[in-house]
Amino acid sequence: MAEYRRISGAVSIFCDMQQTLSVLFQSIEKNTPIPYENEVLSILTDQ
């Protein structure tokens, strides 16, 4: 059961990332300022 919880946690993180990326790409397509751009950049550069 702990394994299942770990997997579902990873899936939810992945879904959050996909949501963030889709917002990012929509902003790029519309050429609008990206919302919470600094947060996204800090997440990407932390790795």
C-alpha positions as CSV (number, residue, x, y, z in Angstrom):
1,M,0.0,0.0,0.0
2,A,2.9,2.4,0.7
3,E,4.2,1.6,-2.8
4,Y,0.9,2.6,-4.3
5,R,0.9,5.9,-2.3
6,R,4.4,6.7,-3.5
7,I,3.4,6.0,-7.2
8,S,0.3,8.2,-6.9
9,G,2.4,11.0,-5.4
10,A,4.8,10.8,-8.3
11,V,1.9,10.8,-10.7
12,S,0.4,13.9,-9.1
13,I,3.7,15.7,-9.3
14,F,4.0,14.7,-12.9
15,C,0.5,16.1,-13.6
16,D,1.4,19.4,-11.9
17,M,4.5,19.6,-14.1
18,Q,2.5,19.0,-17.2
19,Q,0.0,21.6,-16.2
20,T,2.8,24.1,-15.6
21,L,4.4,23.2,-19.0
22,S,1.2,23.6,-20.9
23,V,0.6,27.1,-19.3
24,L,4.2,27.9,-20.3
25,F,3.8,26.9,-23.9
26,Q,0.5,28.7,-24.2
27,S,2.2,31.8,-23.0
28,I,5.0,31.4,-25.4
29,E,2.5,30.8,-28.3
30,K,0.6,34.0,-27.4
31,N,3.9,35.8,-26.8
32,T,2.5,37.0,-23.4
33,P,4.5,37.4,-20.2
34,I,4.7,34.0,-18.5
35,P,2.9,33.9,-15.2
36,Y,5.1,32.9,-12.3
37,E,8.1,32.8,-14.7
38,N,10.6,33.2,-11.9
39,E,9.2,30.2,-10.0
40,V,9.4,28.0,-13.1
41,L,13.0,29.1,-13.8
42,S,14.1,28.5,-10.3
43,I,12.5,25.0,-10.4
44,L,14.3,24.2,-13.7
45,T,17.7,25.6,-12.6
46,D,17.6,23.8,-9.2
47,Q,18.2,20.4,-10.8
